[in-house]
Amino acid sequence: MSTTSAAKHPKGLYVLFFTEMWERFGYYLMLGIFSLYMIDGWESGGMGFDSLKKSDIYGTYLGLVYLTPFIGGLLADRILGFRRSILIGGLLMAAGYLTLAVHDATAFYVGLLLIILGNGMFKPNISTLVGNLYSDDRYRANKDAGYNIFYMGINIGAFVCNFVAAYMQIKYGWGYAFAAAGIGMLIGVIVFISGNKHIKEADVIKPLQPGDMGTGKILLSTIVPMFVFGILGYLIPGNLLGTDTNDAFIFGCIPVVAFFIYLYVSANEEDKRPIGALLAVFGCLVIFWAVFHQNGDALTVFAKDHTDREMPLAISNVADNMNMAETVTNNGANTDANSAQYFETLAPENVPAEGGSMKLYSTQLYQSINPGWVILLTPLIVALWAFMRGRKKEPTTPTKIAIGLVITALSALVMVGAVLATNNLESKASSWWLIASYGVITFGELCLSPMGLSLVSKLSPPPPSATSSVACSAACGKVLRTRPTSST
């Protein structure tokens, strides 16, 4: 597979590594400023939404980002092939980020739609290509390590992007920050095209077997009912789950969940075990990502309004010269809304005198804490598994996933401590609370997410039989689309 016999990993892995690194650069740059952009005032270049509308849009966006890979994985597996789907998805996402750069309500929603559709075509299929590269028996034993390397690329992009976002937003405005995300995605597309020769052998469209459900029938039995149920959920009088869009999304998920159950129930004995295992992985990852993705909404708001972000003087002088420091100023009765909101929970003795200002770490920089932890912890965790493997005590992949879920729960307890430290949000907490919370959940993430990616690839049976090829596509859509993610 385009590699030497002595290599532990195929060359194509590194092509996908850098492609995904730039894709996640754009994706997490956008996600890191998404909530902040929505609640910033229109006159300041934001959308001027209230907190409820911001959270509603954020949740709906993420829900659809997680749903469309079901379609993208199926189309790639049956019709388009993985490389073509990735190329289409990358270009759609780039167009979406560049559209968000236009400060206009219509452009805002069109941009989100393009990103959602592009992610559906891109995310499940690049992860599948990584798995396909390890079909060769020479590399099969290194698949878990390969996914960890791939995961590192994701988080390098996710770490760097927030510094770029802070610089572009502070110096030029929100639009330029979104444009930077689009340029990053286009660089990823160029990398992908240039390394095509190293991955083309892994791009295999599996032929349908006798008795396989047709692509059109799958879409009609899932996507059409999903929209019908979603519309019904939206039109239900009142709000069963807080908002109309919450109701619509949960109702829309009912046919998709029913489809997965149908796959399991109707499978033959040979396919039932791997499909059942995949469904169990889905359940674990749903719980994990529901907790994890509070980073872009609840934890971002906590960082913005309830965290002491003041820079030490030595850092602020350098950061300000680099346009990386946020400035809040006390102008008395004429204090701007952003500064007033920060001062609201700041101890009175720490508020600068009228006319004075203070330099803060930009809120979006806190989005780099998680990928920073990933970069630091990944070599340690890989070494830990290797150490235990050498003593024949390495946990199984399902055990690693279970460990990851337990550790994820502990990260929520850290934030309970953070809230208590603020006297129920009446004062500000130290940044160390967020650093600690992200550190704990990152440890859980590294036990769970790359292992989930690898397990799905191992359990997906080649070639697919009557129902298992659908399960493979669904697996890509429900698991590999996420940050492996993080990044997804």
N, C-alpha and C positions, 0 to 999 in steps of 0.2 A: 504493500500500500504506500508507494512513494516514500520509502524509507530504507535505511540500511538494516542488515540483519542484526547488527549489534545494538541497535537503538531499543530503548525500553518503551518509547512512545512514537507513534506515527507522526510524520512531519505535518500532516493535516491538522493535528491537535493545536499546533502553534498558530496556524492560520486562523482557526476558529477562536483561539485564545484572544488574538488581537482584534478580530472582528467583533467579538462579544464585549471586549473591553471598551471599544469606542461606542458600541450600541448602548451599553449600560452607562457610559459617560453621559450620553444624551438623555437617556431615560431617567436616571436619578438626578441629573441637573434639573430637569423639568419638575420631577416629583418633589425635590427639595424646596423649590420656591413656589410650588403650586398653591398651597394653602395661604402662604404669605401674600402672594399676588392677588388672590381672591378677596382677602379682607383689607387690603390696602385701598385707600380712597381713590376714587376715579380721577380726581384732580392730581393725585400723586402718581398716576400711571397704572393703578390697579383696577380691579373690577368693582370695588365698593360693596361687596356682599356682606351680609351679617353672618355671625358664626354658624347659625343653623343652616343657612343655605350653603355656606362653604363646606360644612361637613357632609351635607346631603350630596352635593356634587362630587366631592372627593370620594365618598363611599361608592356612589354610582359608577364613577369612572373606573375605580379599581375593580369593582364587580364585573364590569364589561371587559376590562383588560384580562381578567381571569377566565372569562367565558369564551371569547372569540378564538382562542387557540384550539378549542374543540373543533371548530370549522376549519381553521388553518391546517391543523394536523391531518384532518381527513382529506382535504383537497390535495395536500402535498403527497400523502401516502397513496392516493388513488389516481390523481390526474396530473398535477403540476410537477411533481418531484421536489426534493428538498431544496436544491440550490436555487431553482427558479422562484420558489415560494419565499426563500430568505431574501432574495434580491428585491422582489416586489414589496415585501414587508419593510425592508430598510428604506426604500424610496418613499413609501407612504408615511413612515414615521418622520423622516426628514422633512417632508412637505408639511406634516402636522406641526412640528416644532416651529418651522418658519412662519406658518400661518398664525400661531400664537403670538409671534412677535408683533403682529398688527394689533394695535389697541382698539379693538372693536368687538362689540358683543357677538355679532354673527361670526366673526373670525374666531372668537374664543371657542364656540361650540363646534364649528367646522374643524378646527385644529384638533380638538379632543377626539372627534370622530375618526379623523385620519390616523391618529396615533393608536387608537383602539383597534382599528382594522389592520394597521401595519404590524402591531404587536402580535395579533392573532396569526399572521402569516410568518412572522420571524421567530418568535420565541420557542415554540415547541419543536421547530424543525432544526434549528442549529444544535439544540441539545441532543436530538435524535442522531444527527450526523456524528457527534462526538461518540455516541455509543456504537454506531456502525463502523467507525474506524477501528474499533477493538474487536471486530469479528474474527480477525486473524488470530489463530491460536498462539502466535508468538507474543501477542500483547494482551490477551484476554485477562491474564492474572493481574495486570496493572490497571484495570479499568477504574477501580476506586481511586487510585492515585491520579489517574488521568482526569477524572472529574474534579479532584481537589485542585489540580493545576488550572483547569478551566475555570473553577470557582474563584481562584486567585485573580485571574484576569478581570472577572466581573467586578471584583471589589477594588482593584486598582482604579478602574474607571469611575466607580462610585465614590471613591475617596477624593480623587483629584477634582472631580466636576464641581464640587461645592465651593472650592476656592475660586474657580473660574466664575461661578455664578455670583459669588459675593463681589468680586472685582467688577464684573460687567454691570451688575445691578447698581452698585454704589456709584460708579463713575459715569455710566451711560443711561441706566434705566432698565426696567423689566424686559422691554422688547429685545434689547441686545443680548440679555441673558438667555432668552429663549432661542434667539438666532444662533448662539454658540452651541446649544444642544443640537440644532439642525446640522451645523457644520460638522460636529463630532460624528453624527450618524452617517453623513456622507463620506467621511474618512473611513469609517467602518466598512461601507459598501465597496470602496476602492480597494481596501485590504482584501476583502472577500473575493473580489473579481481577480485580483492579481495572484492569489494563491489557489485558483481554481483547479490546477492540475494535481494538487495534492489531496483533493477531497472528492474528485469526480467519481472515483471508484466506490465511494461510500453512498453515493446518491442512487439508490436502487428503488424503483417503483415495483412493489410486490404485486404480481398478477392476482386477480380475483380467482378464488377457488370455486368449484361447483357448490352451489348452495349459499354462497356469500350474499349478504344483503347489499343491494345496490347503493351507490352513493346518494342518488336522488331520494331513495326510500329512507335512508338514514336521516338526511336533512329534513325530509317531510315529517318524520316521526319524532324529531326532537326540536328543530329550530322553529317550525311553524307553531306547534303546540306551545313552545316557550313564549313566543310573542303573544299568542292568544291568552295564555294564562297571565302573562305580564300585564296586558291591557285590562283584563278583568280585575287583577289586583289593584291597579291604579284607579279604577273606577269605583271600587268598593267605597260606600259612604263612610266617612270618618277615616281614622288611621289606626289600623290594628298594630302596626309596628313603628309608630312615631311619625312617619311621613308617607305620602303617596308613593314616592319612588322606592322606599323600603318595601312597602307592600308589593309593588310591581315586581321588584327583583326577586323577592322570596317566592312569590307565586310562580314567576317565570322559571325558577329553578326546579319546580316540582316535576315537569316532564323530563328534564335532564337526569334527575336523580332516579326517576322511574325507569328511564332507559338503561342506566347502569345496572339497576336491579334485574331488569329483563335479561341483560347480557349474562349475568351470573346464573339466573334460574334456568335459562334456556341452553346454557353451555353443556357440551358433553363432558364426561368425567375427566378427560385429559386436559381440557381448557379451564375447567371450573376452579381448580386449585390456584393457578396463576392469576386468573381474573379476581378471585376472592382476595388474594394477597394484595393486588393492586388497589382494590376498593378500600382495604384496610389502610394502605399507605395514604390514599386520598383523605380519609377521615383524619389521620394524624396531621397531615399537612394543612388541612382546613383550619384546625385548631391553632397550629403554630402561626400561620400567616395572619390569622385574625388578630393575634396578639402582636405580632411583629409589625404590622402595618399601622399600628398606632403611632409609629415614629413620624409619619408624614402629616399627622393631624393633631392628636392629643398631645404628644410629646413635643411637637413643634410649637404649639401654643404655650406649653409649659416652659419651654426654653425662652420663648419671646417675652412672656409676661411675668413669669414666676421664678426665673433663674437670675442670679446675680452674674451678669455678663460683663462687668467692668473690667477693662484691660489694665494690667499693671503699666506704669508709666513707661518702662523700658520697652515693652512690647508695643504700646499704643503709638509711640513716636515712629517706630519702623512701619507698623501696619498702616498708619495714616498716610505716610509717604507713598505707600503702595496701593492706596485706595482700597484697603481691606478692612477698615474700621468703620463701624456705624457710630454716628454722632447723635447724642440727645442733648438738648439745650433747654435750660430753664429761662423762659421769657415771661415769667409771671402769668398774667391773665391771657397773654398772647401765645402761650406755649402750644406748639403743634400737637396734634392728637397722638402721634406715635411716642413723642417724648413724655407727654402727660400720662399715657398708659404705663410706661415703664416706671415713672416716678411714683405712681399710685401705691405700689406695694414696696417701695424702697424706704428703708428706715430714714426718718426725717433728717437725722444728722448727716446722712450720706448724700442727700439731694444737694446739688451744687447751688450756690447762691444765685440770685436773680442775675441773669446775663452770663452765667457760667455754663459750662458744658462738660460732658464726660464722654470718653471713648469706650465703645462696647464691642465685644466679639459679635460679628454678624450672626443672626439666628441660623441662617442656612449652613454655617460652618459646623453646627452640632450634628448635621446629617452625615458628616464625615467620620463621626466617632465610631459608628458600627463597622463600616468597611475598614477603618483603621485598625480596629480590634481584630477583624478577620485576617488582615495582612500579618499582624503580630502573632496571632494564635494558630494560624493554619500550620506553619512548620512544626510547632510544638505538638499539635494534636496528631499530625501525620507521624511524627516521631514516636508519640505515645502508642499509637496503634501498631507501628512497626515493632516497637519494643515488646508489646504484649503478644504480637504475632510470633516473634522469635521464641517466646516461651509457651506458645500454643495456648494462650489465654485471651486472645483478642475476642471481644464481644462480637456476636453475629450482627449483621446489618440491622435486622429488626430490633435487637437489643440496643444498638446505638440510637436508633430512632426513638425508642422509649426513654432512654436517658436524656435525649434532647428535649423531649416534651416536659419532663420533670424539671429540668434546669430552666426552661422557658417560663414555667409557672413561678419560679423563684424570682425572675426578673421583675414580675409584676409586684412582688412583695417589696422589692427595693424602692419602687415608686410610691408605694404606700408610706414607706419611711420618709420619702421626699416630701409628700404632702403634709405629714405630721410635722416635719421640720419647718414648714412654712406657717404653722399654726392655722391649718386649713385654708391655705392660699392667701393669708393676710399679710405675709411678708415674703421675702425671696429666699430660695434655697441655693446652696452652693452648687456650682457646676459639677462637682464630684458625684452628686447623686445621679445625674444623667450619664456620666461617664461609667459609673458602676453598673447602672441598669443595662446600658448597652453592652458592657463587658460580659455580664451574666447571660444575656439573651444570645450574644454572639457565640459563646461556648455551646449553648444549646443548638444554635443554628448549624454549627459545624459538625455536630453529632448527627443532625437530622437531615438537613437539606441536600448536601452532596450525596449522602447515603441514599436518600430517596430517589435522586436522579439515577444513581447506579443501579438500585434495586429494580426500578421500572424497566431500565434497559435489559437487565438480566431476565426479568419475568416475561417480557414481551416475546411470545413464541414466534420464531421464524421457521417457515413461512406461515402466515396466518391461516387458520382454518375457518369454518363457517362463521364463527362469531369472534374469534380472537383478533382478527385484523382490525375490527371495529374497536375492540378493547385497547389495542395498541394506539390507535389514533386518539381515542378518548384519554388514554393515559398521558399522551403528549399534551393534550389540551388541558387536562386537569392538574397535572403535576409539573411537567417540564416547562410550562409557560412561566412558572413563578421564578423569583430570584433564587437560583439553584443552591429567587430567587432562586435577594437578593436571590444582587441582584440579583432567575426569575427568575 
